[in-house]
Amino acid sequence: MMEVFAILEPLFKQTGTVIDVFRFIWFFILPFILYKTFFPLWMSYIGDVRAENTDFETIEIIPPRNTERSPQPMESVFAGLQGTSTTISVYDELCFGASQPNFSIEIVGTNGCVHFFIDLPSSLRALFESHLYAQYPDVEIRDAHNYIEQVPAIIPNKDWDLWGSDIVLIKPDPIPIKTWERFEETVTGKMIDPLSGLIEMMGRMRKAEHLWFQIIIEPILEGWAKEEGEKFVNELKGKAPAPEKGIIGKIMMAITGFLKRDTDGGEKKDEAPLEFRLSPGERKTLEAVEDNIGRYMFRTKMRMVYIGRREVFRKSMVSGFFGALKQFADFNLNAFKPTLLTDAKYIFRKTRLRFRQRKVFDAYKKRKLNTPRFVLSDRELATVFHMPDMTVVAPSVVRSNITKATAPPDLPIAQ
């Protein structure tokens, strides 16, 4: 036994020395170690505090009954919302949770009816309504009840079940999804409403059955396209990244150029034009990306939940929902996919499943703008959320019966 202690004694002395040193330098080391853990928690907390102190309103948008317009007017509405973005200092962002205003646009299928809602800051309601009325004069806007209160506050329970998921893009953000101008019938040339399949599926909810689709958007300042979009375009073109600025960058660029000239014998090799170096699919992607990054961008959080009483709960409705989302897919471009599913395997399956279900339901109720997030343009958003035209004949869509017109010029006015 004494031999064992004799062997371990140097180790104990070294450990004691390390602890003594750590006592004097821990405040330099620990912040870097704990940053990745506690910084997201702090930002989530301060963001929730700011959201609680901001007044929000939920309004219902009732589409006109006889509209024959494409989603392009809704694209103009989203472009108008870009005007709410402001420059925020790092101090305000880190200390007070300052952020761009966010809007939650929601398509709700419940009890066989489909509704369109938007939850927005009260101070911006007049701005949003003015942009919407400018594009859809016959639309009806009214205050909405909190439709989430139709179901119990805690789900799942003995009577109700739930399936939910976040939704993300399968490729980098600058690559667009299939947008509305490409939904055209080749024979007649008529546009097919991109929401027709999704609305038809959501309208098949039975009594005590709910399918909710939530898209939370936050405007991004225009510098994103230059910083991220152009960088991605240059990668597609095969261009080298821009050299670093400053003295070191210039020296490195000069050395690299000299060595390259010396190796090539001072001759510049001809390079094939870009259109010959790219395949048809790559050219299509490049054109779509360059068009997309020239638009207004929004940081986006997308999620869905399917809720129902256990006796009517049909998990096939989830498959139907994601099947409807596939119409926005173009595998030369981009597409949506589910992530962070309410699913669990192996050990403690029921407990972990219940925790994940309640977590995604709580995030939906509180309209949390948490990760994972991605970036969509105003055109992509208008493709996914717009006023359906009259070709969408699903009776489940709640439409306005109001027709607006100007008063006749000879209308007598009381003196």
Long-range contacts (C-beta under 8 A, 24 or more apart in sequence): 43-94, 43-97, 44-370, 46-95, 46-96, 46-97, 47-97, 47-99, 47-369, 48-366, 48-368, 49-97, 50-96, 50-97, 50-98, 50-99, 51-366, 54-121, 55-121, 55-122, 55-123, 56-119, 56-120, 56-121, 56-122, 57-119, 57-120, 57-121, 57-122, 57-125, 57-143, 58-117, 58-118, 58-119, 58-143, 58-144, 58-146, 59-117, 59-118, 59-120, 59-125, 59-141, 59-142, 59-143, 59-144, 60-115, 60-116, 60-117, 60-141, 60-142, 60-143, 60-144, 61-116, 61-117, 61-118, 61-132, 61-139, 61-140, 61-141, 61-387, 62-116, 62-139, 62-140, 62-141, 62-142, 62-398, 62-399, 62-400, 63-116, 63-136, 63-139, 63-387, 63-388, 63-397, 63-398, 63-399, 63-400, 64-136, 64-138, 64-139, 64-140, 64-387, 64-399, 64-400, 65-138, 65-390, 65-399, 65-400, 65-401, 66-390, 67-136, 67-138, 67-387, 67-389, 67-390, 68-389, 68-390, 69-136, 69-387, 69-389, 70-180, 70-181, 70-191, 70-389, 71-180, 71-194, 71-382, 71-383, 71-386, 72-180, 72-382, 73-135, 73-136, 73-386, 73-387, 74-135, 74-381, 74-382, 74-385, 74-386, 74-387, 75-378, 75-379, 75-381, 75-382, 76-131, 76-134, 76-135, 77-128, 77-131, 77-132, 77-135, 77-382, 78-217, 78-296, 78-298, 78-378, 78-381, 78-382, 79-296, 79-378, 80-127, 80-128, 80-131, 81-127, 81-128, 81-131, 81-217, 81-219, 81-298, 82-219, 82-296, 82-298, 82-378, 83-127, 84-124, 84-127, 84-219, 85-219, 85-220, 85-221, 87-221, 99-218, 99-369, 100-218, 100-219, 100-220, 100-299, 101-218, 101-219, 102-216, 102-217, 102-218, 102-367, 102-369, 103-128, 103-216, 103-217, 103-218, 104-214, 104-215, 104-216, 104-217, 104-367, 105-214, 105-215, 105-216, 105-217, 105-381, 105-385, 106-212, 106-213, 106-214, 106-215, 107-195, 107-198, 107-199, 107-202, 107-212, 107-213, 107-385, 108-147, 108-202, 108-210, 108-211, 108-212, 108-213, 109-201, 109-202, 109-203, 109-204, 109-205, 109-210, 109-211, 109-212, 109-213, 109-396, 110-147, 110-150, 110-205, 110-209, 110-210, 110-211, 110-212, 111-205, 111-206, 111-207, 111-208, 111-209, 111-210, 112-203, 112-204, 112-205, 112-206, 112-207, 112-396, 113-203, 113-396, 113-397, 113-398, 114-199, 114-202, 114-203, 114-394, 114-396, 114-397, 114-398, 115-144, 115-147, 115-398, 116-385, 116-387, 117-144, 117-147, 119-367, 136-387, 137-404, 138-400, 138-402, 138-403, 138-404, 139-387, 139-400, 140-400, 140-402, 148-364, 148-365, 150-210, 151-210, 151-307, 154-358, 155-307, 155-357, 155-358, 155-361, 156-354, 156-357, 156-358, 158-310, 159-309, 159-310, 160-307, 160-308, 160-309, 160-310, 161-307, 161-308, 161-309, 161-310, 161-313, 162-305, 162-306, 162-307, 162-342, 162-357, 162-360, 162-361, 163-305, 163-306, 163-315, 163-318, 163-342, 163-357, 164-303, 164-304, 164-305, 164-306, 164-342, 164-357, 164-360, 164-361, 164-364, 165-303, 165-304, 165-338, 165-339, 165-340, 165-341, 165-342, 165-360, 166-301, 166-302, 166-303, 166-338, 166-339, 166-340, 166-360, 166-372, 167-302, 167-303, 167-304, 167-325, 167-336, 167-337, 167-338, 167-339, 168-302, 168-336, 168-337, 168-339, 168-372, 168-374, 169-334, 169-335, 169-336, 169-337, 169-374, 170-334, 170-335, 170-336, 170-337, 171-333, 171-334, 171-335, 172-232, 173-228, 173-374, 173-375, 173-376, 174-228, 174-229, 174-232, 174-233, 174-289, 174-292, 174-293, 174-375, 175-232, 175-285, 175-288, 175-289, 175-292, 175-333, 175-334, 176-288, 176-289, 176-291, 176-292, 176-333, 176-334, 176-377, 176-379, 176-380, 177-328, 177-329, 177-330, 177-333, 177-334, 177-335, 177-336, 177-376, 177-380, 177-383, 178-327, 178-328, 178-329, 178-330, 178-333, 178-383, 179-379, 179-380, 179-382, 179-383, 180-379, 180-382, 180-383, 180-386, 182-330, 183-327, 190-391, 192-391, 193-388, 193-389, 193-391, 193-392, 194-327, 194-328, 194-383, 194-384, 194-386, 195-384, 195-385, 195-386, 195-388, 195-392, 196-388, 196-391, 196-392, 196-394, 197-323, 197-324, 197-327, 198-321, 198-324, 198-325, 198-327, 199-388, 199-392, 199-394, 199-396, 199-397, 200-324, 200-392, 200-394, 200-396, 201-317, 201-320, 201-321, 201-323, 201-324, 202-321, 202-396, 203-394, 203-395, 203-396, 203-397, 204-317, 204-320, 204-396, 205-317, 206-312, 207-312, 208-308, 208-309, 208-312, 209-307, 209-308, 209-309, 209-312, 209-313, 209-314, 209-317, 210-305, 210-306, 210-307, 210-308, 211-304, 211-305, 211-306, 211-307, 211-317, 211-321, 212-304, 212-305, 212-306, 212-307, 212-364, 213-304, 213-321, 214-301, 214-302, 214-303, 214-304, 214-305, 214-364, 214-367, 215-300, 215-301, 215-302, 215-381, 215-384, 215-385, 216-300, 216-301, 216-302, 216-367, 216-368, 216-369, 217-298, 217-299, 217-300, 217-301, 217-376, 217-381, 218-298, 218-299, 218-300, 218-369, 219-296, 219-297, 219-298, 219-299, 220-297, 220-298, 220-299, 220-375, 222-296, 224-297, 224-375, 225-293, 225-294, 225-297, 228-375, 229-289, 229-292, 229-293, 230-293, 232-289, 232-293, 233-286, 233-289, 233-290, 233-293, 236-282, 236-285, 236-286, 236-289, 237-274, 237-286, 238-277, 281-332, 284-332, 284-333, 285-332, 285-333, 288-333, 292-377, 292-379, 292-380, 293-377, 295-377, 295-378, 295-379, 296-377, 296-378, 297-375, 297-376, 297-377, 297-378, 298-375, 298-376, 298-377, 298-378, 298-381, 299-369, 299-373, 299-374, 299-375, 300-373, 300-374, 300-375, 300-376, 300-381, 301-368, 301-369, 301-370, 301-373, 302-336, 302-374, 303-360, 303-363, 303-364, 305-360, 305-361, 305-364, 307-361, 328-383, 328-384, 339-372, 340-372
